[in-house]
Amino acid sequence: MKLLLVRHGEASFNASTNAQRPLTQQGIRAVEQQIANAAIPWADFSALWASPYLRAQQTAQLIQSRLEEQSLPLALQTHKAITPHGELTQVQDFLLTQPQTGIILVTHQPLVSGLIGQFCHADPYLGEPMMPASMALLEGEIAAAACMRLTQLEHP
């Protein structure tokens, strides 16, 4: 299984709620540059999931558009468990039910670092720090505690 964890791009604080914070222009540029320059095996992915928060949706839409340009269309789906303070066990349980072997999750800190720590070290506090627009590629048999390894880390 390949799991690409993507932290959304830089977001504005100019919104009435945290969930409604949009990407800044710099955030959009950073995501676009990451998608274009990162050596991610995009053809290996068959599912694209994002947090319902606006900034994650916008980041996922940028990924989706770029993949469509490469004739790699993916439907964008939303999952409420991958918000900033989502529960690791809920995300793991969700991933274990997915039939795809290549999944992209667009999410937030601190969840994204917690997922790396949990899936690679069985400790959510050992995950790599993820900046806005960072991408982490994990590979392993299943998305479970200490069952994956971090094979690629891309920061803007």
Secondary structure, DSSP 8 states (H G I E B T S, - for coil): -EEEEEE---B-S-SSSGGG--B-HHHHHHHHHHHHHS---GGG--EEEE-SSHHHHHHHHHHHHHHHHTT----EEE-GGGSTT--HHHHHHHHHT---SEEEEEE-TTHHHHHHHHHHHS-GGGS----TT-EEEEEESSSSTT-EEEEEEE--
